[in-house]
Amino acid sequence: MKIFYNGNQAYQVVRKLHISTFDPRRYGVNRTDEDAYMSICRLWKDEHHCDHVLRQGEDFMLCRTIKDVKIIE
């Protein structure tokens, strides 16, 4: 399991994908605007049960937020 830190927040990286994976034309959508890319990205995020997407260079990381642990005594 890969852990990625963004500031003080830790994320479990579920999958790392190149930006070209989210090109709407690959899925039969004849638009290349930001909203079309975001819709494809959201579908990937939801399919992998992730709650966050982080960008690192030309790659996107589909992530799950690691919550702070509460110790109950």
C-alpha positions as CSV (number, residue, x, y, z in Angstrom):
1,M,0.0,0.0,0.0
2,K,1.4,3.4,-1.0
3,I,0.9,6.4,1.3
4,F,1.2,9.9,-0.1
5,Y,1.3,13.0,2.1
6,N,-0.1,16.3,0.9
7,G,0.8,18.7,3.7
8,N,-0.3,17.1,7.0
9,Q,-2.9,14.9,5.3
10,A,-2.2,11.3,4.5
11,Y,-3.7,9.5,1.5
12,Q,-3.8,5.8,0.4
13,V,-3.0,5.8,-3.3
14,V,-5.3,3.3,-4.9
15,R,-4.3,3.8,-8.5
16,K,-2.0,6.1,-10.5
17,L,-3.0,7.0,-14.0
18,H,-1.5,9.1,-16.8
19,I,-3.5,12.2,-17.8
20,S,-4.2,10.8,-21.2
21,T,-6.4,8.1,-19.5
22,F,-9.0,10.9,-18.9
23,D,-9.1,12.2,-22.5
24,P,-12.9,12.2,-23.2
25,R,-12.3,11.3,-26.9
26,R,-11.1,7.8,-25.7
27,Y,-14.7,7.3,-24.4
28,G,-16.6,8.6,-27.4
29,V,-17.1,12.2,-26.1
30,N,-16.4,14.8,-28.7
31,R,-15.4,17.5,-26.2
32,T,-12.0,18.3,-24.7
33,D,-13.0,21.0,-22.3
34,E,-12.1,20.9,-18.6
35,D,-15.6,19.8,-17.6
36,A,-15.4,16.8,-19.9
37,Y,-12.1,15.8,-18.4
38,M,-13.4,16.3,-14.9
39,S,-16.5,14.1,-15.6
40,I,-14.2,11.2,-16.8
41,C,-12.0,11.7,-13.7
42,R,-15.0,11.6,-11.4
43,L,-16.1,8.3,-12.9
44,W,-12.7,6.7,-12.3
45,K,-12.7,8.1,-8.8
46,D,-16.1,6.7,-8.0
47,E,-15.4,3.4,-9.6
48,H,-12.4,2.9,-7.3
49,H,-14.3,4.1,-4.2
50,C,-11.9,7.0,-3.7
51,D,-12.7,10.3,-2.2
52,H,-9.8,12.4,-3.5
53,V,-7.7,12.9,-6.7
54,L,-4.2,14.3,-6.6
55,R,-2.1,15.4,-9.5
56,Q,1.6,14.7,-9.6
57,G,3.2,16.0,-12.9
58,E,1.5,14.2,-15.8
59,D,-0.2,11.6,-13.5
60,F,-3.3,11.6,-11.4
61,M,-3.5,9.5,-8.2
62,L,-6.9,8.1,-7.1
63,C,-6.8,8.3,-3.3
64,R,-8.6,7.5,-0.1
65,T,-8.2,9.9,2.8
66,I,-6.6,8.3,5.8
67,K,-8.5,9.6,8.8
68,D,-6.9,10.4,12.1
69,V,-7.1,7.7,14.7
70,K,-9.0,8.3,17.9
71,I,-7.9,6.2,20.9
72,I,-10.8,5.3,23.2
73,E,-9.9,4.5,26.7
